[in-house]
Amino acid sequence: MATVESGVATGVSFGLTDEQRELRALAREFAEKEIRPRAAECDEGQIHATDIIAKAHEVGLMNVHLPVALGGLELPCFDGILVAEELNWGCSGIGTSIGANGLAAGPILIAGSKEQQRQWLGPLIEAPVLGCFGLTEPGAGSDVSGIQTTAVRKGDDYVINGSKMFISNAGHASFMVCFASTDLGAGSKGLSAFVVPMDTEGLVVERHLDKMGQRSTDTSAVAFSDVVVPAANRLGAEGDGFKIAMQTLDFTRPATAVGAVGVAQAAFELSVEYTRERVQFGLPIAMNQGVSFLVADMATEIEAARLLCWQAAWMIDQGRGRKATKYSSFAKRFSADTAMKVTTDAVQVFGGYGYMKEYPVEKLMRDAKLFQIYEGTSQIQRLVIAKEIYLP
């Protein structure tokens, strides 16, 4: 996948390799056969789909970016988003549970030593082990500099106190990459990153949160009370935490964005099928311009969102630095907003039936909303984009 800069083509190609097509087909087949039949049940009961996650691990659809040296596939970002779209097409709650290991592994890949990578990432290859990413707090979401969780050095250890909020997979994870302040007065420059086993004394999953959508992803509140962590579990140097977190999110953002594309694609396909079958005034409603134009707009906006995701992933794989940051925010903002619009329009296309739980589009609409919120709200993405425009 190439791009166009300043109006000059740089080897543009939108084709996938045979291997990429096979990978995407594998992910689609898995989503169709394993995820979709369980999606409604897991949504209704807020069920963490342990068995599906284990199957995804078995067929190689988890942890796809882990290094070959650890036994992983070491796929580029671009290949990873091909998988992510299909899993989220199946169900974004289950897809997020499977994909959230990328967030947990990211800081360790970015800043971990070889020994730390073997210790914490090796088990992810061997079994369907989950990690979680502990950045957000009750009072610090988009404003990472407002993090109040502290890590105080005491000899060869750190003592962590504080709380984390909205942590995906926390109730089922074996470890958390926790971001805590080692210098509260330094704001974001005082953040450091630590790998904390979830069974450490003083670390408690306080409650599982009851969400509107993506209900099959466990999302929890976590508390730290005098949690002792060896200094050897720190990733990078003291004060590197903010940089590590931002680099992780830059890499994972295209996968989150393309998850929204998967949800929108599912809503679009259901809308096309329904409008062909639903008859009013003696004709399929697809023959009604008011309806067909909604569907046409869905198709156009989904294609545009997917291409932004592809471009952002390609730029990351090419090491395009800050340009990748801007394009990842392009992709996340546009894809999230597109998914919300498309799923809302899908409910409208289905009419009264669309509002009923018996039909899947109401779930897709609920699921879509979260893409506008997590891993940086749509408003935060606009701030990032504006900063990249005005302060290049």
C-alpha positions in Angstrom: 0.0 0.0 0.0 1.5 3.3 -1.0 0.4 6.9 -0.7 0.3 10.2 -2.4 2.2 13.2 -1.0 2.1 16.7 -2.3 0.2 15.4 -5.3 3.1 13.1 -6.4 2.3 9.4 -6.7 4.8 7.2 -4.9 4.1 3.8 -6.3 0.5 3.5 -5.5 -1.0 0.0 -5.2 -4.2 -1.1 -3.5 -3.6 -4.8 -4.1 -3.1 -7.5 -1.5 -0.6 -10.3 -1.7 -1.8 -13.9 -1.9 -0.7 -14.4 1.7 -2.7 -11.3 2.8 -5.8 -12.5 1.0 -5.5 -15.9 2.7 -5.0 -14.3 6.1 -8.1 -12.1 5.6 -10.1 -15.1 4.4 -9.1 -17.1 7.5 -10.1 -14.3 9.8 -13.5 -13.9 8.0 -14.2 -17.6 8.2 -13.3 -17.6 11.9 -15.6 -14.7 12.5 -18.4 -16.3 10.6 -18.2 -19.7 12.1 -17.0 -19.1 15.6 -17.8 -15.5 16.6 -21.1 -14.6 15.0 -23.1 -17.6 16.3 -22.2 -16.5 19.9 -22.3 -12.7 19.5 -25.9 -12.1 20.7 -25.5 -14.5 23.6 -22.2 -13.0 24.8 -23.6 -9.5 24.4 -26.8 -10.2 26.4 -25.0 -12.0 29.2 -21.8 -9.9 29.2 -19.9 -13.2 28.7 -16.2 -13.2 28.3 -15.8 -15.7 25.4 -12.9 -17.7 26.8 -13.4 -20.6 24.4 -13.5 -18.4 21.3 -10.4 -16.5 22.4 -8.6 -19.9 22.9 -9.7 -20.9 19.4 -8.4 -17.6 17.9 -5.1 -18.3 19.6 -5.0 -21.8 18.3 -5.5 -20.8 14.6 -3.0 -17.9 14.8 -5.3 -14.9 15.0 -4.0 -13.5 18.3 -0.7 -11.7 19.1 0.1 -11.5 15.4 2.8 -8.8 15.8 4.9 -10.7 18.4 8.5 -11.3 17.2 9.7 -14.4 15.4 12.4 -14.7 18.1 9.7 -15.4 20.6 7.8 -17.8 18.3 5.4 -15.2 17.0 4.4 -14.3 13.4 5.8 -10.7 13.5 3.3 -9.5 11.0 3.4 -5.9 10.0 0.7 -3.4 11.2 -1.0 -3.6 7.8 -1.5 -7.4 8.0 -2.8 -7.1 11.5 -5.6 -4.7 10.5 -6.8 -7.1 7.9 -7.4 -9.6 10.7 -8.9 -6.9 13.0 -11.5 -5.8 10.6 -12.9 -9.3 10.1 -12.9 -10.2 13.8 -14.8 -7.0 14.6 -17.1 -7.7 11.7 -18.0 -10.8 13.6 -18.5 -9.0 16.9 -16.6 -6.0 18.2 -16.9 -7.1 21.8 -15.3 -10.4 21.2 -12.9 -8.9 18.6 -11.7 -6.3 21.2 -11.1 -9.1 23.8 -8.9 -10.9 21.2 -7.1 -7.8 20.0 -6.5 -6.0 23.3 -3.4 -8.1 23.8 -1.8 -5.7 21.3 -2.2 -2.9 23.7 -0.7 -4.9 26.5 2.2 -6.2 24.5 2.9 -2.8 22.8 4.8 -1.2 25.7 6.9 -4.3 26.3 7.8 -4.5 22.6 8.7 -0.8 22.5 10.6 -0.4 25.7 11.2 -3.9 27.2 14.5 -5.6 27.4 15.0 -8.9 25.6 14.6 -10.6 29.0 11.4 -8.7 29.8 10.0 -9.6 26.4 10.8 -13.3 26.9 9.3 -13.2 30.4 6.0 -11.4 29.6 5.4 -12.0 25.9 6.7 -15.6 25.6 3.6 -17.0 27.5 1.3 -15.2 25.1 2.6 -17.4 22.3 2.4 -20.6 24.3 -1.2 -20.2 25.5 -4.2 -17.9 25.2 -2.9 -15.7 28.0 -4.3 -12.1 28.3 -2.6 -8.9 29.3 -4.2 -5.5 29.9 -3.2 -1.9 29.4 -3.6 0.4 32.5 -3.5 4.0 31.4 -7.0 5.5 32.0 -8.0 6.5 35.5 -11.3 7.7 37.1 -10.1 11.3 36.8 -7.6 11.1 33.9 -8.8 9.9 30.5 -7.7 12.0 27.6 -5.5 14.1 29.9 -2.7 11.6 30.6 -0.8 14.3 32.5 -3.5 14.1 35.2 -2.7 10.5 36.2 -2.6 10.3 40.0 -1.5 6.7 40.5 2.0 6.8 42.0 5.0 4.5 42.0 7.4 5.3 44.8 10.9 3.7 44.7 11.9 1.8 47.8 15.2 0.0 47.4 14.9 -2.6 44.7 11.1 -2.2 44.5 8.4 0.3 43.6 5.2 0.7 45.7 2.2 1.5 43.6 -1.0 3.2 44.9 -4.0 4.4 42.9 -6.7 3.2 40.6 -7.4 2.5 36.9 -10.7 2.7 35.1 -12.2 1.2 31.9 -9.5 -1.5 31.6 -10.2 -4.1 28.9 -9.7 -7.7 29.9 -8.6 -6.8 33.4 -10.7 -9.4 35.1 -9.1 -12.2 32.9 -5.5 -10.9 32.4 -2.4 -12.3 33.9 -0.5 -9.0 33.9 -1.1 -5.3 33.4 1.2 -2.7 31.9 0.5 0.0 34.5 1.4 3.7 33.9 2.1 5.5 37.2 3.7 8.7 38.2 7.2 8.5 39.7 7.2 12.3 39.9 3.7 13.9 40.3 5.1 17.4 39.9 6.4 16.7 36.5 3.1 15.9 34.8 3.4 13.7 31.8 7.2 13.8 32.0 6.9 12.1 35.4 5.1 8.9 34.1 6.8 5.5 34.1 5.6 2.1 32.9 5.6 -1.1 34.9 4.6 -4.7 34.3 2.4 -5.8 37.2 1.2 -9.4 37.6 -2.5 -9.3 38.3 -2.2 -11.7 41.3 0.1 -9.3 43.1 -1.0 -8.6 46.7 -2.9 -5.3 46.9 -4.0 -5.3 43.3 -7.8 -5.8 43.2 -10.3 -5.8 40.3 -12.9 -3.8 42.1 -15.8 -4.2 39.7 -16.8 -5.3 36.2 -18.5 -2.4 34.4 -21.9 -2.7 32.8 -21.6 -1.2 29.4 -24.0 -0.1 26.7 -22.1 -1.9 23.9 -19.2 -4.2 23.3 -20.6 -6.0 26.3 -18.7 -9.3 25.7 -15.4 -7.4 26.4 -14.6 -7.4 30.1 -14.1 -3.8 31.2 -13.2 -3.2 34.8 -12.1 -0.8 37.5 -8.8 -1.8 39.2 -7.3 -0.6 42.5 -3.7 -0.6 43.7 -3.1 -0.5 47.5 0.6 -0.7 48.4 1.3 -3.0 45.5 5.0 -3.9 45.5 6.6 -4.4 42.1 10.3 -5.2 41.5 12.3 -2.4 39.8 13.2 -5.0 37.2 9.5 -4.8 36.0 9.9 -1.1 35.0 9.9 -0.6 31.2 12.6 1.8 30.1 13.7 4.6 32.3 11.8 6.6 34.9 9.9 9.3 33.0 9.6 7.3 29.8 6.0 6.3 30.4 4.2 9.0 28.4 6.4 8.4 25.3 5.9 4.6 25.6 2.1 5.0 25.9 1.9 7.3 22.9 4.1 5.1 20.7 1.9 2.1 21.7 -1.3 4.0 20.8 0.1 5.2 17.5 0.7 1.5 16.5 -2.6 0.2 17.8 -4.8 3.0 16.6 -5.2 1.8 13.0 -6.4 -1.6 14.3 -8.9 0.1 16.6 -10.0 2.3 13.6 -10.4 -0.7 11.3 -12.5 -2.4 14.0 -15.0 0.4 13.5 -14.9 -0.4 9.8 -15.7 -4.0 10.5 -18.8 -3.0 12.5 -19.9 -0.6 9.7 -19.3 -3.2 7.1 -21.5 -5.7 9.0 -24.3 -3.1 9.3 -24.0 -2.3 5.6 -24.3 -5.9 4.5 -27.3 -6.4 6.7 -28.9 -3.3 5.2 -28.4 -4.4 1.7 -29.9 -7.8 2.4 -32.9 -6.3 4.2 -33.7 -3.7 1.6 -33.7 -6.4 -1.1 -36.2 -8.5 0.8 -38.4 -6.0 2.6 -41.4 -5.1 0.4 -43.5 -2.0 0.8 -46.0 -0.5 -1.7 -45.4 -3.6 -3.8 -41.7 -3.1 -4.3 -38.5 -3.9 -2.4 -37.5 -0.8 -0.4 -34.2 -0.9 -2.2 -36.2 0.7 -5.1 -37.0 3.7 -2.9 -34.5 6.4 -3.5 -34.6 7.6 0.1 -33.5 4.2 1.2 -31.0 3.4 -1.6 -29.2 6.7 -1.1 -28.6 5.9 2.5 -27.1 2.6 1.5 -25.0 4.2 -1.2 -23.6 6.6 1.3 -22.8 3.8 3.7 -20.8 2.0 1.0 -18.9 5.2 0.0 -18.0 6.2 3.6 -16.9 2.6 4.6 -14.6 2.4 1.6 -13.0 5.8 2.5 -12.6 4.8 6.1 -11.0 1.5 5.2 -8.5 3.2 2.9 -7.5 5.6 5.6 -6.8 2.7 7.9 -4.8 1.0 5.2 -2.8 4.1 4.6 -2.1 4.7 8.3 -1.0 1.1 8.8 1.3 1.3 5.8 2.9 4.5 7.1 3.6 2.9 10.4 5.2 -0.1 8.6 7.3 2.4 6.6 8.5 4.1 9.8 6.9 7.4 8.8 7.1 8.8 12.4 4.9 11.8 13.0 3.1 11.5 9.7 2.0 8.1 10.9 0.6 9.8 14.1 -1.4 12.2 12.0 -2.7 9.5 9.6 -3.6 7.2 12.5 -5.7 10.0 13.9 -7.3 10.6 10.5 -8.2 6.9 10.4 -9.5 6.6 14.0 -11.6 9.8 13.8 -13.1 9.1 10.5 -13.7 5.4 11.0 -15.3 5.8 14.4 -17.6 8.5 13.2 -18.5 6.6 10.1 -19.3 3.5 12.1 -21.7 5.5 14.3 -23.4 7.1 11.2 -23.6 3.8 9.3 -25.1 1.8 12.1 -27.6 4.5 13.0 -28.7 4.6 9.4 -28.9 0.8 9.4 -31.3 1.0 12.3 -33.3 3.5 10.3 -33.3 1.3 7.2 -34.7 -1.6 9.3 -37.4 0.8 10.8 -39.2 -0.6 13.8 -37.4 -3.9 13.5 -34.1 -2.2 13.7 -34.9 -1.0 17.2 -35.6 -4.6 18.4 -33.0 -6.9 19.9 -34.2 -9.6 17.7 -32.4 -7.9 14.8 -28.6 -7.5 15.0 -28.4 -3.8 13.8 -29.3 -2.4 17.3 -26.3 -4.2 18.8 -24.1 -2.9 16.0 -25.3 0.7 16.8 -24.5 0.2 20.5 -21.1 -1.3 19.8 -20.2 1.5 17.4 -20.5 4.2 19.9 -17.5 3.1 21.9 -15.2 3.6 18.9 -15.8 7.3 19.3 -14.6 7.1 22.9 -11.9 4.7 23.6 -8.2 5.0 22.6 -8.7 8.7 22.2 -12.1 10.2 21.6 -13.1 11.6 18.2 -12.5 15.1 19.7 -9.0 14.2 20.9 -8.2 12.9 17.4 -9.2 16.3 16.0 -6.8 17.9 18.5 -4.0 15.6 17.5 -4.7 16.3 13.8 -4.8 20.1 14.3 -1.5 19.9 16.3 0.1 18.0 13.4 -1.2 20.6 10.9 -0.1 23.7 12.8 3.0 22.4 14.6 4.6 20.0 12.1 
